[in-house]
Amino acid sequence: MLMPKGSTRISFVTRAGKRKRLDHIAEAFGKKLSAVINEALDQYIDLHEWQLTHIRKGVKAARSGDFAAEAEVKAFFDKYGRPS
């Protein structure tokens, strides 16, 4: 089978139940299994790249001493309330 240009093949082991669930989703949406797996990988990668970007920004801000002053924190909670 020819692979689309720029593609690469990977192989991994997963539980049979997970494979059955993926097959069910692929069948329900009329998609190939590889398309469903690629969509799941795209979502996973997007989420974790986003998280890593924001964690790194937060660490950089913290290292440079960019913290909210106590009065700013108090004003925020006075305005929006405290989490329940």
Biopython code that builds the backbone (N, CA, C, O; Angstrom):
import numpy as np
from Bio.PDB.StructureBuilder import StructureBuilder

atoms = [
    (1, "MET", "N", (0.845, -1.181, 0.000)),
    (1, "MET", "CA", (0.000, 0.000, 0.000)),
    (1, "MET", "C", (0.890, 1.244, 0.000)),
    (1, "MET", "O", (1.810, 1.360, 0.809)),
    (2, "LEU", "N", (0.609, 2.155, -0.902)),
    (2, "LEU", "CA", (1.373, 3.392, -0.970)),
    (2, "LEU", "C", (0.927, 4.345, 0.125)),
    (2, "LEU", "O", (-0.264, 4.492, 0.401)),
    (3, "MET", "N", (1.900, 4.983, 0.735)),
    (3, "MET", "CA", (1.593, 5.971, 1.767)),
    (3, "MET", "C", (1.625, 7.353, 1.138)),
    (3, "MET", "O", (2.402, 7.606, 0.218)),
    (4, "PRO", "N", (0.773, 8.254, 1.641)),
    (4, "PRO", "CA", (0.823, 9.630, 1.144)),
    (4, "PRO", "C", (2.202, 10.237, 1.379)),
    (4, "PRO", "O", (2.881, 9.901, 2.349)),
    (5, "LYS", "N", (2.607, 11.129, 0.487)),
    (5, "LYS", "CA", (3.901, 11.789, 0.606)),
    (5, "LYS", "C", (3.978, 12.516, 1.948)),
    (5, "LYS", "O", (3.017, 13.154, 2.377)),
    (6, "GLY", "N", (5.123, 12.413, 2.596)),
    (6, "GLY", "CA", (5.322, 13.064, 3.886)),
    (6, "GLY", "C", (4.808, 12.246, 5.061)),
    (6, "GLY", "O", (4.863, 12.704, 6.203)),
    (7, "SER", "N", (4.314, 11.056, 4.800)),
    (7, "SER", "CA", (3.807, 10.185, 5.864)),
    (7, "SER", "C", (4.899, 9.255, 6.351)),
    (7, "SER", "O", (5.895, 9.026, 5.664)),
    (8, "THR", "N", (4.699, 8.729, 7.529)),
    (8, "THR", "CA", (5.599, 7.721, 8.076)),
    (8, "THR", "C", (4.759, 6.664, 8.773)),
    (8, "THR", "O", (3.667, 6.952, 9.264)),
    (9, "ARG", "N", (5.255, 5.476, 8.812)),
    (9, "ARG", "CA", (4.518, 4.378, 9.432)),
    (9, "ARG", "C", (5.029, 4.179, 10.853)),
    (9, "ARG", "O", (6.235, 4.173, 11.100)),
    (10, "ILE", "N", (4.085, 4.013, 11.788)),
    (10, "ILE", "CA", (4.451, 3.658, 13.156)),
    (10, "ILE", "C", (3.654, 2.429, 13.553)),
    (10, "ILE", "O", (2.612, 2.133, 12.967)),
    (11, "SER", "N", (4.145, 1.728, 14.536)),
    (11, "SER", "CA", (3.483, 0.529, 15.022)),
    (11, "SER", "C", (3.533, 0.549, 16.534)),
    (11, "SER", "O", (4.548, 0.922, 17.123)),
    (12, "PHE", "N", (2.435, 0.146, 17.169)),
    (12, "PHE", "CA", (2.417, 0.088, 18.624)),
    (12, "PHE", "C", (1.441, -0.981, 19.079)),
    (12, "PHE", "O", (0.596, -1.436, 18.308)),
    (13, "VAL", "N", (1.561, -1.370, 20.315)),
    (13, "VAL", "CA", (0.700, -2.387, 20.906)),
    (13, "VAL", "C", (-0.324, -1.687, 21.784)),
    (13, "VAL", "O", (0.008, -0.767, 22.531)),
    (14, "THR", "N", (-1.570, -2.133, 21.688)),
    (14, "THR", "CA", (-2.626, -1.596, 22.541)),
    (14, "THR", "C", (-3.534, -2.738, 22.973)),
    (14, "THR", "O", (-3.481, -3.834, 22.414)),
    (15, "ARG", "N", (-4.345, -2.478, 23.946)),
    (15, "ARG", "CA", (-5.267, -3.510, 24.440)),
    (15, "ARG", "C", (-6.354, -3.791, 23.407)),
    (15, "ARG", "O", (-6.764, -2.904, 22.658)),
    (16, "ALA", "N", (-6.805, -5.023, 23.383)),
    (16, "ALA", "CA", (-7.813, -5.439, 22.409)),
    (16, "ALA", "C", (-9.083, -4.612, 22.548)),
    (16, "ALA", "O", (-9.707, -4.254, 21.548)),
    (17, "GLY", "N", (-9.465, -4.311, 23.773)),
    (17, "GLY", "CA", (-10.673, -3.520, 23.998)),
    (17, "GLY", "C", (-10.572, -2.129, 23.407)),
    (17, "GLY", "O", (-11.549, -1.597, 22.880)),
    (18, "LYS", "N", (-9.402, -1.547, 23.494)),
    (18, "LYS", "CA", (-9.197, -0.215, 22.918)),
    (18, "LYS", "C", (-9.290, -0.286, 21.395)),
    (18, "LYS", "O", (-9.872, 0.595, 20.762)),
    (19, "ARG", "N", (-8.721, -1.323, 20.819)),
    (19, "ARG", "CA", (-8.795, -1.504, 19.360)),
    (19, "ARG", "C", (-10.244, -1.655, 18.923)),
    (19, "ARG", "O", (-10.651, -1.076, 17.916)),
    (20, "LYS", "N", (-11.025, -2.427, 19.669)),
    (20, "LYS", "CA", (-12.434, -2.616, 19.325)),
    (20, "LYS", "C", (-13.181, -1.291, 19.373)),
    (20, "LYS", "O", (-14.024, -1.014, 18.519)),
    (21, "ARG", "N", (-12.871, -0.475, 20.371)),
    (21, "ARG", "CA", (-13.528, 0.831, 20.494)),
    (21, "ARG", "C", (-13.164, 1.728, 19.317)),
    (21, "ARG", "O", (-14.022, 2.417, 18.764)),
    (22, "LEU", "N", (-11.885, 1.716, 18.935)),
    (22, "LEU", "CA", (-11.457, 2.506, 17.778)),
    (22, "LEU", "C", (-12.132, 2.015, 16.497)),
    (22, "LEU", "O", (-12.580, 2.818, 15.679)),
    (23, "ASP", "N", (-12.202, 0.706, 16.330)),
    (23, "ASP", "CA", (-12.875, 0.139, 15.157)),
    (23, "ASP", "C", (-14.339, 0.568, 15.116)),
    (23, "ASP", "O", (-14.861, 0.907, 14.054)),
    (24, "HIS", "N", (-14.996, 0.553, 16.267)),
    (24, "HIS", "CA", (-16.407, 0.943, 16.354)),
    (24, "HIS", "C", (-16.585, 2.408, 15.942)),
    (24, "HIS", "O", (-17.501, 2.736, 15.189)),
    (25, "ILE", "N", (-15.719, 3.273, 16.431)),
    (25, "ILE", "CA", (-15.789, 4.699, 16.082)),
    (25, "ILE", "C", (-15.559, 4.884, 14.587)),
    (25, "ILE", "O", (-16.291, 5.622, 13.926)),
    (26, "ALA", "N", (-14.547, 4.215, 14.060)),
    (26, "ALA", "CA", (-14.248, 4.330, 12.630)),
    (26, "ALA", "C", (-15.447, 3.889, 11.791)),
    (26, "ALA", "O", (-15.820, 4.561, 10.829)),
    (27, "GLU", "N", (-16.040, 2.768, 12.158)),
    (27, "GLU", "CA", (-17.191, 2.258, 11.420)),
    (27, "GLU", "C", (-18.378, 3.212, 11.526)),
    (27, "GLU", "O", (-19.053, 3.479, 10.532)),
    (28, "ALA", "N", (-18.633, 3.727, 12.729)),
    (28, "ALA", "CA", (-19.775, 4.612, 12.946)),
    (28, "ALA", "C", (-19.678, 5.888, 12.114)),
    (28, "ALA", "O", (-20.694, 6.418, 11.665)),
    (29, "PHE", "N", (-18.460, 6.381, 11.909)),
    (29, "PHE", "CA", (-18.270, 7.617, 11.156)),
    (29, "PHE", "C", (-17.852, 7.378, 9.707)),
    (29, "PHE", "O", (-17.600, 8.324, 8.960)),
    (30, "GLY", "N", (-17.782, 6.111, 9.320)),
    (30, "GLY", "CA", (-17.416, 5.793, 7.948)),
    (30, "GLY", "C", (-16.000, 6.210, 7.600)),
    (30, "GLY", "O", (-15.723, 6.653, 6.485)),
    (31, "LYS", "N", (-15.107, 6.062, 8.571)),
    (31, "LYS", "CA", (-13.714, 6.462, 8.365)),
    (31, "LYS", "C", (-12.811, 5.246, 8.463)),
    (31, "LYS", "O", (-13.186, 4.211, 9.013)),
    (32, "LYS", "N", (-11.620, 5.396, 7.919)),
    (32, "LYS", "CA", (-10.609, 4.357, 8.087)),
    (32, "LYS", "C", (-10.052, 4.449, 9.502)),
    (32, "LYS", "O", (-10.018, 5.520, 10.107)),
    (33, "LEU", "N", (-9.621, 3.311, 10.011)),
    (33, "LEU", "CA", (-9.044, 3.268, 11.355)),
    (33, "LEU", "C", (-7.872, 4.236, 11.478)),
    (33, "LEU", "O", (-7.735, 4.917, 12.494)),
    (34, "SER", "N", (-7.033, 4.301, 10.457)),
    (34, "SER", "CA", (-5.873, 5.196, 10.523)),
    (34, "SER", "C", (-6.298, 6.657, 10.632)),
    (34, "SER", "O", (-5.615, 7.447, 11.284)),
    (35, "ALA", "N", (-7.411, 7.029, 10.007)),
    (35, "ALA", "CA", (-7.897, 8.410, 10.100)),
    (35, "ALA", "C", (-8.348, 8.727, 11.522)),
    (35, "ALA", "O", (-8.068, 9.807, 12.040)),
    (36, "VAL", "N", (-9.041, 7.788, 12.147)),
    (36, "VAL", "CA", (-9.498, 7.988, 13.529)),
    (36, "VAL", "C", (-8.302, 8.106, 14.470)),
    (36, "VAL", "O", (-8.277, 8.977, 15.340)),
    (37, "ILE", "N", (-7.322, 7.241, 14.300)),
    (37, "ILE", "CA", (-6.126, 7.288, 15.152)),
    (37, "ILE", "C", (-5.376, 8.599, 14.932)),
    (37, "ILE", "O", (-4.904, 9.205, 15.894)),
    (38, "ASN", "N", (-5.262, 9.042, 13.686)),
    (38, "ASN", "CA", (-4.581, 10.308, 13.412)),
    (38, "ASN", "C", (-5.318, 11.494, 14.025)),
    (38, "ASN", "O", (-4.681, 12.414, 14.538)),
    (39, "GLU", "N", (-6.650, 11.487, 13.980)),
    (39, "GLU", "CA", (-7.417, 12.563, 14.622)),
    (39, "GLU", "C", (-7.167, 12.575, 16.129)),
    (39, "GLU", "O", (-6.981, 13.636, 16.726)),
    (40, "ALA", "N", (-7.163, 11.397, 16.735)),
    (40, "ALA", "CA", (-6.906, 11.306, 18.176)),
    (40, "ALA", "C", (-5.501, 11.801, 18.510)),
    (40, "ALA", "O", (-5.312, 12.528, 19.485)),
    (41, "LEU", "N", (-4.527, 11.413, 17.711)),
    (41, "LEU", "CA", (-3.149, 11.873, 17.932)),
    (41, "LEU", "C", (-3.042, 13.385, 17.759)),
    (41, "LEU", "O", (-2.357, 14.049, 18.537)),
    (42, "ASP", "N", (-3.716, 13.936, 16.742)),
    (42, "ASP", "CA", (-3.697, 15.387, 16.541)),
    (42, "ASP", "C", (-4.237, 16.118, 17.766)),
    (42, "ASP", "O", (-3.647, 17.099, 18.220)),
    (43, "GLN", "N", (-5.364, 15.636, 18.300)),
    (43, "GLN", "CA", (-5.953, 16.273, 19.483)),
    (43, "GLN", "C", (-5.027, 16.160, 20.690)),
    (43, "GLN", "O", (-4.866, 17.124, 21.439)),
    (44, "TYR", "N", (-4.426, 15.009, 20.884)),
    (44, "TYR", "CA", (-3.500, 14.792, 21.996)),
    (44, "TYR", "C", (-2.299, 15.728, 21.880)),
    (44, "TYR", "O", (-1.917, 16.387, 22.847)),
    (45, "ILE", "N", (-1.715, 15.779, 20.691)),
    (45, "ILE", "CA", (-0.534, 16.621, 20.470)),
    (45, "ILE", "C", (-0.880, 18.092, 20.656)),
    (45, "ILE", "O", (-0.142, 18.820, 21.320)),
    (46, "ASP", "N", (-1.997, 18.539, 20.075)),
    (46, "ASP", "CA", (-2.405, 19.943, 20.213)),
    (46, "ASP", "C", (-2.586, 20.323, 21.677)),
    (46, "ASP", "O", (-2.103, 21.368, 22.112)),
    (47, "LEU", "N", (-3.278, 19.481, 22.436)),
    (47, "LEU", "CA", (-3.524, 19.763, 23.851)),
    (47, "LEU", "C", (-2.221, 19.866, 24.630)),
    (47, "LEU", "O", (-2.011, 20.825, 25.373)),
    (48, "HIS", "N", (-1.358, 18.890, 24.462)),
    (48, "HIS", "CA", (-0.135, 18.864, 25.263)),
    (48, "HIS", "C", (0.878, 19.918, 24.824)),
    (48, "HIS", "O", (1.621, 20.439, 25.656)),
    (49, "GLU", "N", (0.920, 20.238, 23.539)),
    (49, "GLU", "CA", (1.782, 21.340, 23.109)),
    (49, "GLU", "C", (1.290, 22.658, 23.699)),
    (49, "GLU", "O", (2.093, 23.482, 24.136)),
    (50, "TRP", "N", (-0.030, 22.858, 23.713)),
    (50, "TRP", "CA", (-0.614, 24.069, 24.298)),
    (50, "TRP", "C", (-0.249, 24.153, 25.783)),
    (50, "TRP", "O", (0.193, 25.197, 26.264)),
    (51, "GLN", "N", (-0.438, 23.043, 26.500)),
    (51, "GLN", "CA", (-0.113, 23.027, 27.928)),
    (51, "GLN", "C", (1.362, 23.331, 28.163)),
    (51, "GLN", "O", (1.696, 24.146, 29.023)),
    (52, "LEU", "N", (2.241, 22.687, 27.410)),
    (52, "LEU", "CA", (3.677, 22.914, 27.592)),
    (52, "LEU", "C", (4.057, 24.362, 27.314)),
    (52, "LEU", "O", (4.874, 24.939, 28.032)),
    (53, "THR", "N", (3.472, 24.948, 26.281)),
    (53, "THR", "CA", (3.744, 26.354, 25.964)),
    (53, "THR", "C", (3.373, 27.247, 27.135)),
    (53, "THR", "O", (4.146, 28.126, 27.516)),
    (54, "HIS", "N", (2.191, 27.026, 27.710)),
    (54, "HIS", "CA", (1.731, 27.878, 28.807)),
    (54, "HIS", "C", (2.469, 27.597, 30.113)),
    (54, "HIS", "O", (2.676, 28.511, 30.912)),
    (55, "ILE", "N", (2.858, 26.374, 30.336)),
    (55, "ILE", "CA", (3.668, 26.058, 31.518)),
    (55, "ILE", "C", (5.013, 26.762, 31.414)),
    (55, "ILE", "O", (5.486, 27.358, 32.381)),
    (56, "ARG", "N", (5.624, 26.690, 30.242)),
    (56, "ARG", "CA", (6.926, 27.355, 30.053)),
    (56, "ARG", "C", (6.814, 28.863, 30.246)),
    (56, "ARG", "O", (7.695, 29.478, 30.846)),
    (57, "LYS", "N", (5.729, 29.469, 29.737)),
    (57, "LYS", "CA", (5.517, 30.906, 29.937)),
    (57, "LYS", "C", (5.374, 31.222, 31.421)),
    (57, "LYS", "O", (5.923, 32.211, 31.907)),
    (58, "GLY", "N", (4.635, 30.380, 32.138)),
    (58, "GLY", "CA", (4.451, 30.591, 33.568)),
    (58, "GLY", "C", (5.744, 30.459, 34.344)),
    (58, "GLY", "O", (6.016, 31.257, 35.241)),
    (59, "VAL", "N", (6.537, 29.468, 34.010)),
    (59, "VAL", "CA", (7.829, 29.275, 34.678)),
    (59, "VAL", "C", (8.743, 30.464, 34.396)),
    (59, "VAL", "O", (9.424, 30.955, 35.296)),
    (60, "LYS", "N", (8.758, 30.926, 33.146)),
    (60, "LYS", "CA", (9.589, 32.078, 32.785)),
    (60, "LYS", "C", (9.150, 33.317, 33.569)),
    (60, "LYS", "O", (9.988, 34.060, 34.079)),
    (61, "ALA", "N", (7.846, 33.534, 33.663)),
    (61, "ALA", "CA", (7.334, 34.684, 34.416)),
    (61, "ALA", "C", (7.699, 34.564, 35.889)),
    (61, "ALA", "O", (8.099, 35.545, 36.516)),
    (62, "ALA", "N", (7.563, 33.364, 36.439)),
    (62, "ALA", "CA", (7.890, 33.157, 37.852)),
    (62, "ALA", "C", (9.375, 33.400, 38.113)),
    (62, "ALA", "O", (9.745, 34.023, 39.109)),
    (63, "ARG", "N", (10.215, 32.906, 37.217)),
    (63, "ARG", "CA", (11.663, 33.097, 37.399)),
    (63, "ARG", "C", (12.073, 34.564, 37.306)),
    (63, "ARG", "O", (13.077, 34.973, 37.888)),
    (64, "SER", "N", (11.291, 35.349, 36.572)),
    (64, "SER", "CA", (11.616, 36.772, 36.454)),
    (64, "SER", "C", (10.935, 37.598, 37.544)),
    (64, "SER", "O", (11.034, 38.825, 37.561)),
    (65, "GLY", "N", (10.234, 36.902, 38.463)),
    (65, "GLY", "CA", (9.595, 37.602, 39.579)),
    (65, "GLY", "C", (8.275, 38.251, 39.218)),
    (65, "GLY", "O", (7.802, 39.130, 39.937)),
    (66, "ASP", "N", (7.675, 37.835, 38.123)),
    (66, "ASP", "CA", (6.408, 38.416, 37.664)),
    (66, "ASP", "C", (5.233, 37.742, 38.375)),
    (66, "ASP", "O", (4.575, 36.855, 37.831)),
    (67, "PHE", "N", (4.995, 38.190, 39.601)),
    (67, "PHE", "CA", (3.905, 37.654, 40.403)),
    (67, "PHE", "C", (2.893, 38.756, 40.674)),
    (67, "PHE", "O", (3.229, 39.939, 40.632)),
    (68, "ALA", "N", (1.664, 38.370, 40.949)),
    (68, "ALA", "CA", (0.654, 39.343, 41.354)),
    (68, "ALA", "C", (0.924, 39.749, 42.797)),
    (68, "ALA", "O", (1.262, 38.921, 43.643)),
    (69, "ALA", "N", (0.766, 41.026, 43.053)),
    (69, "ALA", "CA", (0.919, 41.522, 44.425)),
    (69, "ALA", "C", (-0.279, 41.057, 45.242)),
    (69, "ALA", "O", (-1.336, 40.752, 44.690)),
    (70, "GLU", "N", (-0.111, 41.006, 46.542)),
    (70, "GLU", "CA", (-1.187, 40.549, 47.422)),
    (70, "GLU", "C", (-2.454, 41.369, 47.205)),
    (70, "GLU", "O", (-3.553, 40.815, 47.199)),
    (71, "ALA", "N", (-2.316, 42.669, 47.027)),
    (71, "ALA", "CA", (-3.479, 43.535, 46.814)),
    (71, "ALA", "C", (-4.199, 43.187, 45.504)),
    (71, "ALA", "O", (-5.426, 43.258, 45.435)),
    (72, "GLU", "N", (-3.439, 42.814, 44.467)),
    (72, "GLU", "CA", (-4.048, 42.429, 43.188)),
    (72, "GLU", "C", (-4.846, 41.136, 43.333)),
    (72, "GLU", "O", (-5.936, 41.003, 42.775)),
    (73, "VAL", "N", (-4.302, 40.200, 44.074)),
    (73, "VAL", "CA", (-4.994, 38.930, 44.303)),
    (73, "VAL", "C", (-6.278, 39.174, 45.088)),
    (73, "VAL", "O", (-7.332, 38.638, 44.744)),
    (74, "LYS", "N", (-6.190, 39.976, 46.132)),
    (74, "LYS", "CA", (-7.373, 40.296, 46.946)),
    (74, "LYS", "C", (-8.431, 40.979, 46.093)),
    (74, "LYS", "O", (-9.609, 40.634, 46.185)),
    (75, "ALA", "N", (-8.034, 41.944, 45.263)),
    (75, "ALA", "CA", (-8.982, 42.657, 44.406)),
    (75, "ALA", "C", (-9.667, 41.699, 43.433)),
    (75, "ALA", "O", (-10.865, 41.823, 43.177)),
    (76, "PHE", "N", (-8.918, 40.757, 42.898)),
    (76, "PHE", "CA", (-9.486, 39.776, 41.977)),
    (76, "PHE", "C", (-10.575, 38.966, 42.665)),
    (76, "PHE", "O", (-11.679, 38.830, 42.136)),
    (77, "PHE", "N", (-10.266, 38.424, 43.849)),
    (77, "PHE", "CA", (-11.242, 37.591, 44.545)),
    (77, "PHE", "C", (-12.405, 38.405, 45.087)),
    (77, "PHE", "O", (-13.520, 37.893, 45.185)),
    (78, "ASP", "N", (-12.169, 39.653, 45.438)),
    (78, "ASP", "CA", (-13.271, 40.518, 45.861)),
    (78, "ASP", "C", (-14.232, 40.745, 44.694)),
    (78, "ASP", "O", (-15.446, 40.807, 44.890)),
    (79, "LYS", "N", (-13.700, 40.864, 43.503)),
    (79, "LYS", "CA", (-14.521, 41.121, 42.320)),
    (79, "LYS", "C", (-15.239, 39.863, 41.831)),
    (79, "LYS", "O", (-16.430, 39.906, 41.524)),
    (80, "TYR", "N", (-14.512, 38.740, 41.760)),
    (80, "TYR", "CA", (-15.064, 37.530, 41.145)),
    (80, "TYR", "C", (-15.480, 36.445, 42.129)),
    (80, "TYR", "O", (-16.113, 35.465, 41.736)),
    (81, "GLY", "N", (-15.137, 36.604, 43.389)),
    (81, "GLY", "CA", (-15.478, 35.598, 44.379)),
    (81, "GLY", "C", (-14.424, 34.510, 44.473)),
    (81, "GLY", "O", (-13.478, 34.461, 43.687)),
    (82, "ARG", "N", (-14.606, 33.663, 45.430)),
    (82, "ARG", "CA", (-13.666, 32.570, 45.675)),
    (82, "ARG", "C", (-14.238, 31.269, 45.112)),
    (82, "ARG", "O", (-15.455, 31.082, 45.079)),
    (83, "PRO", "N", (-13.361, 30.381, 44.674)),
    (83, "PRO", "CA", (-13.863, 29.090, 44.172)),
    (83, "PRO", "C", (-14.535, 28.306, 45.287)),
    (83, "PRO", "O", (-14.137, 28.379, 46.450)),
    (84, "SER", "N", (-15.557, 27.559, 44.910)),
    (84, "SER", "CA", (-16.268, 26.773, 45.935)),
    (84, "SER", "C", (-15.821, 25.346, 45.971)),
    (84, "SER", "O", (-16.323, 24.562, 46.776)),
]
sb = StructureBuilder()
sb.init_structure("model")
sb.init_model(0)
sb.init_chain("A")
sb.init_seg("    ")
for serial, (resi, resn, name, xyz) in enumerate(atoms, 1):
    if name == "N":
        sb.init_residue(resn, " ", resi, " ")
    sb.init_atom(name, np.array(xyz, "f"), 0.0, 1.0, " ", f" {name:<3s}", serial, name[0])
structure = sb.get_structure()
